[in-house]
Structure formats: structure tokens, C-alpha cells
Amino acid sequence: MANTASITYEDIRVTLGDSVPEEAVEESRRRVGAVLAHIRQPVLSARVRVTRHGDPAVATPFSVQANVDVNGHLLRVQAVAETLSESLAVLEDKLRHAAERLAARWKDRNDRRPSGGEHEWRHTDEPSHHPSFYPRPPEDRRIVRHKAFGLAVSTAEEAAFDMNSLDYGFHLFTELGTGQDSVIYRAGPTGYRLAQIHPEPDRIAPGALPLTVSDQPAAVLTTAGAVNRLNLSGQPFLFFRQADGRQRGRILYRRYDGHYGLITPAG
């Protein structure tokens, strides 16, 4: 590793799912370690999970995910492919790009200004490829994961950076200028779009991110109502709030296994 405070090669934790060969441990460590060796900040932890879908009809059965803590900043990337080696090769490439984006962000975060110059961090870089959802029938879908956490208060630009670093298709946060729970995602003519509980585009904190703002307030739904709406829309996620008077945002999203996940603010 480039930094003596970083973990060692043997500290990269690899978890294997059913039917995944043992050699995946060594190849996972080798590919992830090749990226970590060039990260100049301390790498505090690194975890890799390798799974294989049990349905032989699935075209890309191997799924890999890496979570790397770089000096308190989480990098999360995932990939799917037909073979184990191919999936890990894609994972290595995506992790390297995520680490390079993080290094560039740290380098200029204190003095970068919205100049629009050609060497400025490019918000409109091509998004990562995300695999298709498993075609699970709607009546068989369940909310199998519920994550509750304190939302970061940040600008839309910072939220976009976090979304890209974590390899997410959306990111729930509290927008700095309006103080509202908001979600940023890739859409629209600029490449980034923001939705809020009650849209206030004139109060959004300024930044260099090319951004469009949805003029639709978050729908007021029960969790069951959100599931029904997401099923009907066919979209990858739904931003909504419950009728509890708290004005807090929630996201129901489709997982790659065809089930649902639910994200809510803590407390």
C-alpha cells in the first residue's frame, strides 16, 4: 500500500456466496489490492462480496461488490458478468475510476471554483453501467432491506459526487440551501436532476453542477402505496414522504434480485 496507515493485502475481507469457487478470494484480493496500492490516503478497510445467482437462466450470474473506506470516505462499486474473472475485472476498473475521482476531488475541493474549464471535474461523465433487475413477479416482491441513517447536509454538487463515488443511481440527502430532504439522480438534459419534498429552486445552494429541478412535490404515500406506485411506474426508485407531518423524504428502490429496499432518515 502507498500509505503506511493503510490496511495490508491480507486485510482485504472477501465473502463468498454459495457455489462460488475458493479461488475467488485470491483473485478478489489481487484485483482490489492493485487499486488500493495506488491510493495515497489511508485505506481503513476493504470488503469484497462475491455471489452467484442460482438460476441457470440468468445471463450474468456472478455479482461482485467492493466497499472501501478511504480515510473515512466510502467507495462502493459493483459489477455483474457471465464469468467470475470478468466480473472482477469490471469491478477493478470501476474501483480505479472511483478512486481517481476521489483523489481529484480532494486535490481541488478547497480551491475549485465554477470556472467551466476543461480540466475541471466533469459532472457529466458517463454513468456506470448497472445490471438489469431480476424479473421477479410483482406479487413475489418484498422489502428485504430497510436502511435508516442520518442524512448528510450538503449541496447538490457534493451529493452528486457522493452518488458517483458510491456507484449509486440516486442519493438521498438534505439540501443545504433549502434544508429539505432531496434526492439527486441522473436524468434530464443536463444529466443530473433534483427532486425535493416541496420544490424551491430559487433557494437551492449555488454550485457548478449542471442541474434541473423537478417541479413536482414528493408524493404522500404509505409504504404499501409506494410499492404499488413503483410497480406501476416501472422506474428504478420512488421518492416519497409519509403523511406523518414530519416532512421527511423516503426512497423505495428496486434491488437487482427483484425485491425492494427502503431508505429512511434516522430518528
C-alpha beads as a LAMMPS data file, in Angstrom:
LAMMPS data file: protein, C-alpha beads

267 atoms
266 bonds

1 atom types
1 bond types

-500.0 500.0 xlo xhi
-500.0 500.0 ylo yhi
-500.0 500.0 zlo zhi

Masses

1 110.0

Atoms # bond

1 1 1 0.000 0.000 0.000
2 1 1 1.156 3.538 -0.694
3 1 1 0.351 4.793 2.822
4 1 1 1.741 3.039 5.897
5 1 1 -1.538 3.676 7.745
6 1 1 -3.394 1.570 5.187
7 1 1 -4.537 -1.993 5.612
8 1 1 -2.459 -4.841 4.262
9 1 1 -3.226 -7.155 1.379
10 1 1 -4.353 -9.868 3.809
11 1 1 -6.759 -7.425 5.499
12 1 1 -8.987 -7.277 2.415
13 1 1 -12.020 -9.241 3.586
14 1 1 -13.642 -11.446 0.952
15 1 1 -17.019 -13.105 1.478
16 1 1 -18.168 -15.839 -0.903
17 1 1 -21.749 -16.828 -1.593
18 1 1 -22.962 -20.321 -2.377
19 1 1 -21.387 -22.048 -5.394
20 1 1 -18.551 -19.501 -5.661
21 1 1 -15.142 -21.227 -6.006
22 1 1 -12.491 -20.609 -3.335
23 1 1 -10.056 -19.147 -5.872
24 1 1 -12.297 -16.069 -5.916
25 1 1 -10.701 -14.992 -2.629
26 1 1 -7.213 -14.685 -4.092
27 1 1 -8.350 -13.057 -7.335
28 1 1 -10.534 -10.574 -5.451
29 1 1 -7.645 -9.544 -3.197
30 1 1 -5.293 -9.281 -6.154
31 1 1 -7.562 -7.038 -8.209
32 1 1 -8.745 -4.813 -5.373
33 1 1 -5.245 -4.672 -3.882
34 1 1 -3.875 -3.457 -7.220
35 1 1 -6.116 -0.397 -6.926
36 1 1 -5.541 0.234 -3.227
37 1 1 -1.775 0.202 -3.714
38 1 1 -2.037 3.494 -5.628
39 1 1 -4.327 5.331 -3.186
40 1 1 -2.305 7.900 -1.277
41 1 1 -4.806 8.398 1.543
42 1 1 -5.043 5.796 4.337
43 1 1 -7.237 2.845 3.390
44 1 1 -9.006 1.879 6.617
45 1 1 -10.945 -1.156 5.418
46 1 1 -11.828 -3.065 2.267
47 1 1 -14.534 -5.690 1.825
48 1 1 -15.467 -7.716 -1.246
49 1 1 -18.559 -9.869 -1.601
50 1 1 -18.867 -12.381 -4.432
51 1 1 -22.166 -14.106 -5.137
52 1 1 -23.511 -16.370 -7.836
53 1 1 -27.165 -16.454 -8.841
54 1 1 -28.674 -19.898 -8.517
55 1 1 -30.972 -19.571 -11.539
56 1 1 -29.199 -21.004 -14.627
57 1 1 -31.398 -18.805 -16.841
58 1 1 -29.712 -15.636 -15.555
59 1 1 -27.300 -14.425 -18.249
60 1 1 -24.891 -12.723 -15.810
61 1 1 -24.894 -14.905 -12.700
62 1 1 -21.751 -13.545 -10.998
63 1 1 -22.215 -10.412 -8.883
64 1 1 -19.375 -8.698 -7.032
65 1 1 -19.367 -5.705 -4.731
66 1 1 -16.499 -3.832 -3.080
67 1 1 -16.739 -1.401 -0.161
68 1 1 -13.557 0.542 0.591
69 1 1 -13.122 3.077 3.393
70 1 1 -10.570 5.663 2.249
71 1 1 -9.761 7.858 5.230
72 1 1 -13.432 7.958 6.260
73 1 1 -14.879 8.248 2.735
74 1 1 -16.696 5.184 1.430
75 1 1 -16.129 3.942 -2.100
76 1 1 -18.703 1.368 -3.190
77 1 1 -18.710 -0.294 -6.604
78 1 1 -20.408 -3.358 -8.004
79 1 1 -20.401 -5.373 -11.195
80 1 1 -22.088 -8.383 -12.751
81 1 1 -20.854 -10.612 -15.548
82 1 1 -21.128 -14.050 -17.080
83 1 1 -17.882 -15.323 -15.516
84 1 1 -16.104 -14.745 -12.230
85 1 1 -12.948 -13.318 -13.825
86 1 1 -14.917 -10.925 -16.000
87 1 1 -16.948 -9.620 -13.079
88 1 1 -13.820 -8.985 -11.011
89 1 1 -12.094 -7.274 -13.943
90 1 1 -15.032 -4.890 -14.309
91 1 1 -15.026 -4.318 -10.542
92 1 1 -11.327 -3.439 -10.580
93 1 1 -11.835 -0.933 -13.389
94 1 1 -14.796 0.733 -11.685
95 1 1 -12.984 0.897 -8.339
96 1 1 -9.967 2.521 -10.011
97 1 1 -12.172 5.195 -11.601
98 1 1 -13.919 5.822 -8.269
99 1 1 -10.556 6.210 -6.516
100 1 1 -9.328 8.611 -9.198
101 1 1 -12.465 10.749 -8.830
102 1 1 -11.998 10.852 -5.086
103 1 1 -8.337 11.848 -5.408
104 1 1 -9.228 14.637 -7.829
105 1 1 -11.964 15.860 -5.506
106 1 1 -9.632 16.014 -2.523
107 1 1 -6.990 17.795 -4.564
108 1 1 -9.133 20.731 -5.560
109 1 1 -12.015 20.787 -3.047
110 1 1 -10.583 23.797 -1.185
111 1 1 -9.836 25.999 -4.153
112 1 1 -12.019 24.810 -7.036
113 1 1 -14.367 27.445 -8.436
114 1 1 -17.117 27.055 -11.037
115 1 1 -14.943 28.129 -13.948
116 1 1 -16.228 25.693 -16.545
117 1 1 -12.662 24.974 -17.651
118 1 1 -11.797 21.799 -19.489
119 1 1 -9.745 20.438 -16.565
120 1 1 -12.494 20.899 -14.010
121 1 1 -14.053 17.782 -12.537
122 1 1 -16.598 16.658 -15.119
123 1 1 -20.020 16.185 -13.568
124 1 1 -21.398 14.761 -16.796
125 1 1 -19.014 11.798 -17.062
126 1 1 -20.756 8.714 -18.369
127 1 1 -22.574 6.911 -15.540
128 1 1 -21.576 3.420 -14.509
129 1 1 -23.428 0.591 -16.158
130 1 1 -25.908 -1.021 -13.789
131 1 1 -27.230 -4.518 -14.443
132 1 1 -30.868 -5.180 -15.210
133 1 1 -33.288 -6.121 -12.450
134 1 1 -34.166 -9.765 -11.992
135 1 1 -37.681 -10.162 -13.475
136 1 1 -39.409 -11.175 -10.244
137 1 1 -43.247 -11.069 -10.473
138 1 1 -44.724 -8.102 -8.542
139 1 1 -46.725 -10.378 -6.234
140 1 1 -43.481 -12.065 -5.107
141 1 1 -41.573 -8.882 -4.340
142 1 1 -40.827 -7.936 -0.732
143 1 1 -38.991 -5.156 1.114
144 1 1 -35.964 -7.190 2.145
145 1 1 -33.720 -4.341 3.283
146 1 1 -34.508 -1.216 5.306
147 1 1 -31.712 1.315 5.839
148 1 1 -32.166 4.272 8.206
149 1 1 -29.395 6.831 8.624
150 1 1 -28.779 10.499 9.289
151 1 1 -28.873 12.384 6.016
152 1 1 -25.857 14.489 5.117
153 1 1 -26.473 18.225 4.738
154 1 1 -24.733 19.203 1.513
155 1 1 -25.017 20.971 -1.801
156 1 1 -26.368 19.164 -4.839
157 1 1 -22.848 19.153 -6.257
158 1 1 -21.450 17.376 -3.203
159 1 1 -24.356 14.931 -3.251
160 1 1 -23.648 14.128 -6.911
161 1 1 -20.034 13.408 -6.075
162 1 1 -21.057 11.086 -3.243
163 1 1 -23.549 9.346 -5.543
164 1 1 -20.872 8.699 -8.153
165 1 1 -18.276 7.602 -5.587
166 1 1 -20.721 5.090 -4.131
167 1 1 -21.794 3.897 -7.599
168 1 1 -25.452 4.626 -6.807
169 1 1 -28.192 5.588 -9.255
170 1 1 -29.599 8.108 -6.759
171 1 1 -28.644 9.727 -3.465
172 1 1 -30.880 10.924 -0.617
173 1 1 -29.579 13.954 1.304
174 1 1 -30.663 17.240 2.919
175 1 1 -30.078 20.112 0.503
176 1 1 -28.051 22.915 2.098
177 1 1 -29.898 25.958 0.764
178 1 1 -33.470 24.811 1.375
179 1 1 -32.935 22.476 4.322
180 1 1 -35.197 19.956 2.600
181 1 1 -34.750 16.230 2.164
182 1 1 -33.938 15.825 -1.531
183 1 1 -32.828 13.173 -3.973
184 1 1 -30.361 13.657 -6.792
185 1 1 -30.288 11.253 -9.718
186 1 1 -29.176 11.021 -13.333
187 1 1 -31.830 12.327 -15.714
188 1 1 -32.790 15.284 -17.850
189 1 1 -30.887 17.342 -20.424
190 1 1 -28.025 18.252 -18.053
191 1 1 -27.500 14.719 -16.759
192 1 1 -28.490 15.497 -13.158
193 1 1 -31.923 16.134 -11.694
194 1 1 -33.062 17.088 -8.206
195 1 1 -36.397 16.272 -6.547
196 1 1 -37.485 17.770 -3.221
197 1 1 -40.288 17.432 -0.679
198 1 1 -41.535 20.881 -1.778
199 1 1 -39.501 22.225 -4.734
200 1 1 -37.771 25.556 -4.044
201 1 1 -35.389 26.027 -6.992
202 1 1 -34.635 29.662 -6.108
203 1 1 -33.282 28.702 -2.684
204 1 1 -31.028 25.816 -3.735
205 1 1 -27.396 26.428 -2.777
206 1 1 -25.397 27.576 -5.849
207 1 1 -22.741 25.410 -7.433
208 1 1 -21.108 24.367 -10.691
209 1 1 -23.238 21.268 -11.191
210 1 1 -25.485 21.485 -14.286
211 1 1 -28.817 20.646 -12.728
212 1 1 -32.539 20.554 -13.454
213 1 1 -35.111 20.608 -10.656
214 1 1 -38.373 18.680 -10.711
215 1 1 -41.397 20.919 -10.131
216 1 1 -43.387 18.035 -8.639
217 1 1 -43.539 17.752 -4.833
218 1 1 -42.891 14.363 -3.270
219 1 1 -45.983 12.170 -3.275
220 1 1 -47.612 11.493 0.116
221 1 1 -47.909 7.700 0.359
222 1 1 -47.931 4.815 2.749
223 1 1 -45.180 2.274 2.235
224 1 1 -47.703 -0.102 0.677
225 1 1 -48.906 2.690 -1.604
226 1 1 -45.316 3.400 -2.615
227 1 1 -44.837 -0.269 -3.530
228 1 1 -47.944 -0.191 -5.718
229 1 1 -46.862 3.018 -7.458
230 1 1 -43.345 1.733 -8.080
231 1 1 -44.750 -1.453 -9.582
232 1 1 -46.951 0.547 -11.936
233 1 1 -44.266 3.041 -12.950
234 1 1 -41.526 0.540 -13.752
235 1 1 -38.952 3.067 -12.519
236 1 1 -35.885 2.023 -10.508
237 1 1 -36.875 4.065 -7.428
238 1 1 -39.586 6.259 -5.922
239 1 1 -39.055 9.369 -3.767
240 1 1 -41.984 9.989 -1.403
241 1 1 -42.989 11.046 2.102
242 1 1 -45.447 9.644 4.581
243 1 1 -48.402 11.615 5.936
244 1 1 -46.964 11.941 9.437
245 1 1 -46.346 15.711 9.449
246 1 1 -42.549 15.328 9.619
247 1 1 -41.774 16.376 6.021
248 1 1 -39.055 13.747 5.684
249 1 1 -38.165 12.028 2.438
250 1 1 -38.040 8.301 1.793
251 1 1 -36.860 6.208 -1.125
252 1 1 -38.232 2.855 -2.155
253 1 1 -35.972 1.229 -4.724
254 1 1 -35.714 -1.926 -6.759
255 1 1 -32.864 -4.263 -5.959
256 1 1 -31.105 -6.339 -8.593
257 1 1 -32.646 -9.503 -7.118
258 1 1 -36.103 -8.138 -7.967
259 1 1 -37.063 -7.307 -4.386
260 1 1 -37.215 -3.840 -2.779
261 1 1 -35.085 -1.771 -0.445
262 1 1 -36.314 1.145 1.659
263 1 1 -34.210 4.149 2.742
264 1 1 -35.462 6.420 5.516
265 1 1 -33.884 9.206 7.599
266 1 1 -32.846 8.075 11.083
267 1 1 -34.867 9.344 14.035

Bonds

1 1 1 2
2 1 2 3
3 1 3 4
4 1 4 5
5 1 5 6
6 1 6 7
7 1 7 8
8 1 8 9
9 1 9 10
10 1 10 11
11 1 11 12
12 1 12 13
13 1 13 14
14 1 14 15
15 1 15 16
16 1 16 17
17 1 17 18
18 1 18 19
19 1 19 20
20 1 20 21
21 1 21 22
22 1 22 23
23 1 23 24
24 1 24 25
25 1 25 26
26 1 26 27
27 1 27 28
28 1 28 29
29 1 29 30
30 1 30 31
31 1 31 32
32 1 32 33
33 1 33 34
34 1 34 35
35 1 35 36
36 1 36 37
37 1 37 38
38 1 38 39
39 1 39 40
40 1 40 41
41 1 41 42
42 1 42 43
43 1 43 44
44 1 44 45
45 1 45 46
46 1 46 47
47 1 47 48
48 1 48 49
49 1 49 50
50 1 50 51
51 1 51 52
52 1 52 53
53 1 53 54
54 1 54 55
55 1 55 56
56 1 56 57
57 1 57 58
58 1 58 59
59 1 59 60
60 1 60 61
61 1 61 62
62 1 62 63
63 1 63 64
64 1 64 65
65 1 65 66
66 1 66 67
67 1 67 68
68 1 68 69
69 1 69 70
70 1 70 71
71 1 71 72
72 1 72 73
73 1 73 74
74 1 74 75
75 1 75 76
76 1 76 77
77 1 77 78
78 1 78 79
79 1 79 80
80 1 80 81
81 1 81 82
82 1 82 83
83 1 83 84
84 1 84 85
85 1 85 86
86 1 86 87
87 1 87 88
88 1 88 89
89 1 89 90
90 1 90 91
91 1 91 92
92 1 92 93
93 1 93 94
94 1 94 95
95 1 95 96
96 1 96 97
97 1 97 98
98 1 98 99
99 1 99 100
100 1 100 101
101 1 101 102
102 1 102 103
103 1 103 104
104 1 104 105
105 1 105 106
106 1 106 107
107 1 107 108
108 1 108 109
109 1 109 110
110 1 110 111
111 1 111 112
112 1 112 113
113 1 113 114
114 1 114 115
115 1 115 116
116 1 116 117
117 1 117 118
118 1 118 119
119 1 119 120
120 1 120 121
121 1 121 122
122 1 122 123
123 1 123 124
124 1 124 125
125 1 125 126
126 1 126 127
127 1 127 128
128 1 128 129
129 1 129 130
130 1 130 131
131 1 131 132
132 1 132 133
133 1 133 134
134 1 134 135
135 1 135 136
136 1 136 137
137 1 137 138
138 1 138 139
139 1 139 140
140 1 140 141
141 1 141 142
142 1 142 143
143 1 143 144
144 1 144 145
145 1 145 146
146 1 146 147
147 1 147 148
148 1 148 149
149 1 149 150
150 1 150 151
151 1 151 152
152 1 152 153
153 1 153 154
154 1 154 155
155 1 155 156
156 1 156 157
157 1 157 158
158 1 158 159
159 1 159 160
160 1 160 161
161 1 161 162
162 1 162 163
163 1 163 164
164 1 164 165
165 1 165 166
166 1 166 167
167 1 167 168
168 1 168 169
169 1 169 170
170 1 170 171
171 1 171 172
172 1 172 173
173 1 173 174
174 1 174 175
175 1 175 176
176 1 176 177
177 1 177 178
178 1 178 179
179 1 179 180
180 1 180 181
181 1 181 182
182 1 182 183
183 1 183 184
184 1 184 185
185 1 185 186
186 1 186 187
187 1 187 188
188 1 188 189
189 1 189 190
190 1 190 191
191 1 191 192
192 1 192 193
193 1 193 194
194 1 194 195
195 1 195 196
196 1 196 197
197 1 197 198
198 1 198 199
199 1 199 200
200 1 200 201
201 1 201 202
202 1 202 203
203 1 203 204
204 1 204 205
205 1 205 206
206 1 206 207
207 1 207 208
208 1 208 209
209 1 209 210
210 1 210 211
211 1 211 212
212 1 212 213
213 1 213 214
214 1 214 215
215 1 215 216
216 1 216 217
217 1 217 218
218 1 218 219
219 1 219 220
220 1 220 221
221 1 221 222
222 1 222 223
223 1 223 224
224 1 224 225
225 1 225 226
226 1 226 227
227 1 227 228
228 1 228 229
229 1 229 230
230 1 230 231
231 1 231 232
232 1 232 233
233 1 233 234
234 1 234 235
235 1 235 236
236 1 236 237
237 1 237 238
238 1 238 239
239 1 239 240
240 1 240 241
241 1 241 242
242 1 242 243
243 1 243 244
244 1 244 245
245 1 245 246
246 1 246 247
247 1 247 248
248 1 248 249
249 1 249 250
250 1 250 251
251 1 251 252
252 1 252 253
253 1 253 254
254 1 254 255
255 1 255 256
256 1 256 257
257 1 257 258
258 1 258 259
259 1 259 260
260 1 260 261
261 1 261 262
262 1 262 263
263 1 263 264
264 1 264 265
265 1 265 266
266 1 266 267
